[in-house]
Amino acid sequence: MRTYYSVAVGALLSVAANVPARAQTDLTGKWVGPFTGVQVEIPVQAGPFGYESGEARTVQGPRFVDTTLQIDFETHKKGLAVGTWNAGPFKQRVVCAQLSQSLWNCVDATGRASIEVTSATEIKVCYLDNRQGAQGAGCGLLRKSG
């Protein structure tokens, strides 16, 4: 009798553990936290007639950034999410697609990001920026607020 009881409890726990937890995958809401990144300038290549402005170009060293990142996801439906992220003067619309229970790929006008849902109240965001004349990367740990 005990064997059947423990097998039944084990089976029930196994099924419960494999049911996707909506709270861990739902991005809807406001997420805020520290973001650290780095940006490097990409040297402009001279054309066949030299630089357009006629002056030599120099590339400065990397620029490190520490800021607060806020992401507001307005909607989340069928593994897709739409929102806006904001870091100081930078504000951009973003769309995301869910790859797995805890992993999302996102894209905006100038780059792409990955979001890992670490808990129902915490996400890790890593962003790759590809603007004209510069490239950057950074990560942040954001918490759900409100």
C-alpha positions as CSV (number, residue, x, y, z in Angstrom):
1,M,0.0,0.0,0.0
2,R,2.8,2.5,0.8
3,T,4.5,1.8,-2.5
4,Y,1.4,2.8,-4.4
5,Y,0.9,5.9,-2.3
6,S,4.5,7.1,-2.8
7,V,4.3,6.3,-6.6
8,A,1.1,8.3,-6.8
9,V,2.5,11.3,-4.9
10,G,5.7,11.1,-7.0
11,A,3.7,11.1,-10.3
12,L,1.6,14.0,-9.1
13,L,4.7,16.0,-8.2
14,S,6.3,15.2,-11.5
15,V,3.3,16.4,-13.4
16,A,3.1,19.6,-11.3
17,A,6.8,20.3,-11.9
18,N,6.4,20.0,-15.6
19,V,3.4,22.4,-15.9
20,P,4.6,25.7,-17.2
21,A,4.4,28.4,-14.5
22,R,2.7,31.4,-16.1
23,A,4.2,33.8,-13.5
24,Q,7.7,32.8,-14.6
25,T,7.1,33.5,-18.3
26,D,4.7,36.5,-18.3
27,L,6.7,39.7,-19.0
28,T,3.7,42.0,-18.7
29,G,4.3,44.9,-16.4
30,K,7.1,47.3,-15.4
31,W,10.7,46.0,-14.8
32,V,13.4,48.2,-13.3
33,G,17.1,47.7,-12.4
34,P,20.7,48.6,-12.9
35,F,22.2,48.2,-16.3
36,T,26.0,48.2,-17.2
37,G,27.2,48.4,-20.7
38,V,30.1,49.3,-23.0
39,Q,30.1,51.1,-26.3
40,V,33.0,51.3,-28.9
41,E,33.1,53.5,-31.9
42,I,33.6,51.8,-35.3
43,P,36.0,53.8,-37.5
44,V,34.5,55.2,-40.6
45,Q,36.2,53.7,-43.7
46,A,37.4,56.2,-46.2
47,G,35.8,55.9,-49.6
48,P,37.7,56.2,-52.9
49,F,37.7,60.0,-52.5
50,G,38.7,60.1,-48.8
51,Y,36.4,61.1,-46.0
52,E,33.4,63.1,-47.0
53,S,34.1,66.0,-44.6
54,G,37.8,66.0,-45.7
55,E,39.2,65.5,-42.2
56,A,40.9,62.5,-40.6
57,R,38.8,60.3,-38.3
58,T,40.0,59.1,-34.9
59,V,38.4,56.4,-32.8
60,Q,38.1,57.0,-29.1
61,G,38.4,54.2,-26.5
62,P,35.5,52.3,-25.1
63,R,32.8,54.2,-23.2
64,F,31.3,52.4,-20.1
65,V,27.8,53.1,-19.0
66,D,26.1,52.5,-15.7
67,T,22.4,53.5,-15.7
68,T,18.9,52.4,-14.6
69,L,17.0,50.5,-17.2
70,Q,13.2,50.4,-17.2
71,I,11.1,48.1,-19.4
72,D,7.3,48.4,-19.6
73,F,5.7,45.4,-21.4
74,E,2.2,46.5,-22.3
75,T,1.0,43.2,-23.7
76,H,2.0,39.5,-23.8
77,K,0.0,37.0,-25.8
78,K,0.9,33.6,-27.3
79,G,4.6,33.8,-26.6
80,L,4.9,37.4,-28.0
81,A,5.4,40.6,-26.0
82,V,5.5,44.3,-26.9
83,G,6.8,47.1,-24.8
84,T,9.1,50.1,-24.4
85,W,12.5,50.3,-22.8
86,N,13.9,53.4,-21.3
87,A,17.5,54.2,-20.0
88,G,18.0,58.0,-19.5
89,P,17.4,59.8,-22.8
90,F,17.3,56.5,-24.7
91,K,13.7,55.2,-25.3
92,Q,12.8,52.5,-27.8
93,R,9.9,50.3,-28.7
94,V,10.7,46.6,-28.5
95,V,9.1,43.3,-29.6
96,C,10.0,39.9,-28.1
97,A,9.4,36.3,-28.9
98,Q,9.5,33.5,-26.4
99,L,12.0,30.7,-27.1
100,S,11.5,28.6,-24.1
101,Q,9.8,28.7,-20.6
102,S,12.4,31.2,-19.4
103,L,14.2,32.6,-22.5
104,W,13.1,35.4,-24.8
105,N,14.7,37.1,-27.9
106,C,13.9,40.8,-28.4
107,V,14.6,43.3,-31.1
108,D,14.3,47.1,-31.5
109,A,15.3,49.5,-34.2
110,T,19.0,49.4,-33.4
111,G,19.8,46.1,-31.8
112,R,18.7,42.9,-30.1
113,A,18.4,41.5,-26.6
114,S,17.9,38.3,-24.8
115,I,15.8,38.1,-21.6
116,E,16.2,35.3,-19.2
117,V,13.4,35.0,-16.6
118,T,15.1,34.0,-13.4
119,S,12.0,34.1,-11.2
120,A,8.5,35.5,-11.2
121,T,9.9,38.9,-10.1
122,E,13.4,39.0,-11.7
123,I,14.8,39.0,-15.3
124,K,18.3,39.3,-16.7
125,V,18.5,41.4,-19.8
126,C,21.5,41.4,-22.2
127,Y,21.5,43.9,-25.1
128,L,23.6,44.0,-28.3
129,D,23.6,47.5,-29.9
130,N,24.5,48.0,-33.6
131,R,24.2,51.7,-34.4
132,Q,25.8,53.4,-37.3
133,G,29.4,54.3,-36.2
134,A,29.2,52.4,-32.8
135,Q,28.6,49.0,-31.3
136,G,27.8,48.1,-27.7
137,A,26.8,45.4,-25.3
138,G,25.5,45.4,-21.8
139,C,23.5,43.4,-19.2
140,G,21.2,44.2,-16.3
141,L,19.3,42.5,-13.6
142,L,15.7,43.9,-13.4
143,R,13.0,43.4,-10.8
144,K,9.3,43.6,-11.4
145,S,7.9,46.8,-9.8
146,G,4.4,47.8,-8.9
